[in-house]
Amino acid sequence: MKNVMQAGIFFLVLASAGNAGAQTSGHLNVTTTVQKEEVTIDEAGKRSTQLVEAAKVVPGDEVIYTVTFANIGDQPAENVVITNPLPEQLTYVDGSAFGPGAEIVFSVDGGKTFAKAGELTVNDTGVPRSATVKDFTHIRWVMVGEIPAGSQGMSQFRARLD
């Protein structure tokens, strides 16, 4: 098991290895952030929640991956696909992925093939079974239409540190 600081560094390094930081592909700029929720209680006892950098996480903590994208070109972006790997130490939180205007699919084979969550199977010792969120290795957003020049969007999912 990793200690708290190592786990935090792991997330930040992994995010950078995927679609994180700012990447430009053609005329699409993609940025990924990894955050967690922090709850605070003020002097009046009012509880509030805010997203903060996931610098330190411990087993059981949830992190939130937010992928933002912007078409910085002067032409529509077509056939846009954004793929995020799920680190081995993380388990996707069922039902947490969303992305307006996108079909969301998952992989259980390291990103070789993708399908809707309920359609995935894995073989345990030669016996096929329905995949569970623990089997997911990648999440992919396939944009249904084109992304107009100058427009932007986002997708998001949650994962839990095992």
VENHU-V906422 format. One record per residue. BURIAL is I if it has 24 or more other C-alpha atoms within 12 Angstrom, else O. Layout:
burial
BURIAL
BURIAL
This chain:
burial
O
O
O
O
O
O
I
I
O
I
I
I
O
I
I
O
O
I
I
I
O
O
I
O
O
O
I
I
I
I
I
I
I
I
I
I
O
O
O
O
O
O
O
O
O
O
O
O
O
O
O
O
O
I
I
I
I
I
O
O
I
I
I
I
I
I
I
I
I
I
I
O
O
O
O
O
I
O
O
I
I
I
I
I
I
I
I
O
I
I
I
I
I
O
O
O
I
I
I
O
O
I
I
I
I
I
I
I
O
O
O
O
O
I
I
I
I
O
O
I
I
O
O
O
O
O
O
O
O
O
I
I
I
I
I
I
I
I
I
I
I
I
I
O
O
O
I
O
O
O
O
I
I
I
I
I
I
I
I
I
I
O
